[in-house]
């Protein structure tokens, strides 16, 4: 059982979600001596508040995982992920109990059930939302293309559909192509069958207004640049080590705007919550649910790519029906 220090809370986890960034650890890519699990999307209930100012015992919370110094410019702006002294990470998100400093805890309103909470307080919706804000927002008259529809791509599609944009999706895996069709994508392309960038240019008469790269595959970033129209905007979200691009032809001569999105802030969450209250639908992104003791099967399912978002539910904090949200 972890012990909270001064200014920290002990949180009993109700639900956690598997993220695509965890698959490298799942497949064995760990540093020597690492013992923690890679979970980092979670929500639960505070059971011990050790000198906290804002959070009380019994409070339902979403848990952010990046911790800053609390004193530098970025931390004071509410953006600890860019802490000037270097952000650290909470660990062991797929656990029955987690210790977190108060700054990482986002109080949850009663209307959010656990499944909605872990989506809105996690990477799946938070990171795509921040990407769209970094790109200056969107308009319903625009066309957007999403490259790769794992959980982040599905989150992007969810926001784009909510805002009313015409959407084109490039996804190689059959299950996820079928899923994005079910979720309302207007055009779905298989990059193994067509030249995606060319197909998007033809479909749109010159290119998409917004292109969102959500894949770890290098080619999707190239496709996003090639598929963007003149004066288009490109969001880089999918983590990848290196990609070869042609800046003059693909970016400069088209005068593209490019923005990266890594994580989200507590302020982003409150804006997401306002959209949820206006009708944003999110729980359809979860396709598979497992109890914690079946985590190996959950990871196997997610790694197969025959899933959307996969979540783990915890017996220590059973489904509390008094907090069922609109979609429940």
Helices and strands as residue ranges (DSSP letters): E 8-17, G 20-22, H 23-26, E 41-50, E 60-63, E 66-67, H 73-76, G 80-82, E 88-89, E 97-101, G 102-104, E 105-107, H 114-120, H 123-134, E 143-147, H 151-163, E 166-170, H 174-182, E 187-189, H 196-204, E 208-213, H 218-227, E 228-236, I 247-252, E 257-260, H 266-277, G 283-285, E 286-291, G 292-294, H 295-303, E 309-313, G 315-317, G 321-323
